[in-house]
Amino acid sequence: FAPHVPRSTWAGLQADVRTAAAHVRATTAVTRLHSVGFCYGGGMANFLATQLPDLDAAAPFYGSAAPLEDVAKIKAELLVVLAASDERINANWPAYEAALKQAGTRYALYQPAGTQHGFNNDTTPRYDEDAAREAWKRMLALFERTLRRRVSSRRFA
């Protein structure tokens, strides 16, 4: 059990993640950042995309949309993974997608038929092995492509 969790706030966690990203940048040789999160972490991946202009890519899995007023700040390429049946999360998708389009954000949606929130978690009855494998494959392809794109642009810039 993590005794600090009941005292955690969304704003506090957001500040912690921004600070962690800055620390990684300041203390390591890391030149590229990617983010992936599931459920609450998916919402954090969407949030990070609005806060880190040097984030290369993010793969939010069934997470809350980023604040619509901040979507124009997203420079990362996104793979948005949603379940087919996820009333709370999917309710925000049309407005989020419209904001992504208006901002010119590079994104792809993967929403496999017949899936439920948490379909990538193999410890629950909602697990869908085929959909999980495909989502993971698409995420790895995004990360590989964005890693190469950034390296190539630096090499020849």
C-alpha positions in Angstrom: 0.0 0.0 0.0 1.2 3.5 -0.8 0.2 5.7 2.1 0.8 8.9 0.1 -1.8 8.2 -2.5 -4.8 9.4 -0.6 -3.0 12.8 -0.1 -2.1 13.1 -3.8 -3.8 15.6 -6.0 -4.0 15.9 -9.8 -2.2 19.2 -9.7 0.5 17.8 -7.4 1.1 14.8 -9.7 1.2 17.0 -12.7 3.9 19.1 -11.1 5.8 16.0 -10.1 5.8 14.7 -13.6 6.9 18.0 -15.1 9.7 18.1 -12.5 10.8 14.6 -13.2 11.0 15.3 -17.0 13.1 18.4 -16.3 15.3 16.4 -14.0 15.9 13.7 -16.7 16.8 16.4 -19.2 19.2 18.2 -16.8 21.0 15.1 -15.4 21.2 12.6 -18.3 22.2 12.4 -21.9 18.6 11.7 -22.9 17.7 13.6 -26.1 14.3 12.2 -26.8 11.2 11.8 -24.6 8.2 9.6 -25.2 5.3 9.0 -22.9 2.9 6.1 -22.4 0.2 5.6 -19.8 -2.8 3.5 -19.1 -6.1 4.8 -17.6 -5.0 7.5 -15.1 -1.6 7.4 -16.7 -3.1 7.8 -20.1 -4.6 11.0 -18.9 -1.2 12.0 -17.7 0.4 11.2 -21.1 -2.2 13.5 -22.7 -1.4 16.2 -20.1 2.3 15.8 -20.6 1.9 16.3 -24.4 0.6 19.8 -23.6 3.3 20.6 -21.1 6.5 19.3 -22.7 7.1 21.0 -26.1 10.1 18.6 -26.7 8.1 15.5 -26.1 8.5 13.4 -29.3 5.5 11.1 -29.0 2.8 10.0 -26.5 0.6 6.9 -26.4 -2.3 7.5 -24.0 -4.2 4.3 -23.5 -7.9 5.0 -22.5 -6.9 8.2 -20.6 -8.7 11.4 -20.1 -8.3 14.0 -22.8 -5.9 16.9 -22.4 -7.6 20.2 -21.5 -9.0 21.4 -24.8 -7.6 24.9 -24.3 -4.1 23.5 -24.2 -4.3 21.1 -27.2 -2.6 23.7 -29.5 0.5 23.4 -27.3 1.0 19.7 -28.3 4.0 19.2 -30.6 4.3 15.4 -30.0 2.8 12.8 -32.3 0.0 10.9 -30.6 -1.3 7.4 -30.7 -4.6 7.6 -28.9 -5.8 4.2 -27.8 -9.5 3.9 -26.8 -11.7 1.0 -26.0 -14.8 0.5 -28.0 -16.9 0.5 -24.8 -15.8 3.2 -22.4 -18.5 5.6 -21.8 -16.7 8.1 -19.6 -13.4 8.4 -21.6 -15.0 8.1 -25.0 -17.5 10.9 -24.3 -14.7 13.4 -24.5 -13.2 12.0 -27.7 -15.2 14.0 -30.3 -14.2 17.4 -28.8 -10.6 16.2 -28.2 -10.3 15.0 -31.8 -11.7 18.3 -33.1 -9.2 20.2 -31.1 -6.3 18.0 -32.3 -7.4 18.5 -35.9 -7.8 22.3 -35.5 -4.3 22.4 -33.9 -2.8 20.4 -36.7 -1.5 17.7 -34.3 -0.2 14.5 -35.8 -2.3 11.7 -34.3 -3.8 8.3 -34.9 -6.7 6.6 -33.2 -6.7 2.9 -32.4 -10.1 1.8 -31.1 -10.5 -1.9 -31.5 -14.1 -3.3 -31.8 -15.5 -5.2 -28.8 -13.0 -3.9 -26.3 -13.6 -2.4 -22.8 -11.6 0.0 -20.7 -8.5 -1.7 -19.6 -8.3 -4.2 -22.5 -4.5 -4.2 -22.3 -4.4 -5.4 -18.7 -3.9 -9.1 -18.7 -4.9 -9.4 -15.0 -8.6 -8.6 -15.7 -11.4 -10.3 -17.5 -11.5 -7.3 -19.9 -8.2 -8.3 -21.4 -8.3 -8.7 -25.1 -5.1 -10.4 -26.3 -5.4 -9.5 -30.0 -6.3 -5.9 -29.4 -3.6 -5.5 -26.7 -0.9 -7.0 -29.1 -2.0 -4.7 -31.9 -2.1 -1.6 -29.7 1.4 -2.4 -28.4 2.7 -3.0 -31.9 1.4 0.4 -33.0 2.9 2.1 -30.0 6.3 0.6 -30.6 6.1 1.6 -34.3 5.2 5.2 -33.3 8.1 5.4 -30.9 10.6 3.8 -33.3 9.5 6.2 -36.1 9.6 9.3 -33.9 13.0 8.3 -32.6 14.4 7.9 -36.1 12.8 11.1 -37.4 14.4 13.2 -34.6 17.8 11.6 -35.0 17.6 12.1 -38.8 16.6 15.7 -38.5 19.4 16.4 -36.1 22.0 14.6 -38.2 21.3 16.6 -41.3 20.1 19.9 -39.9 
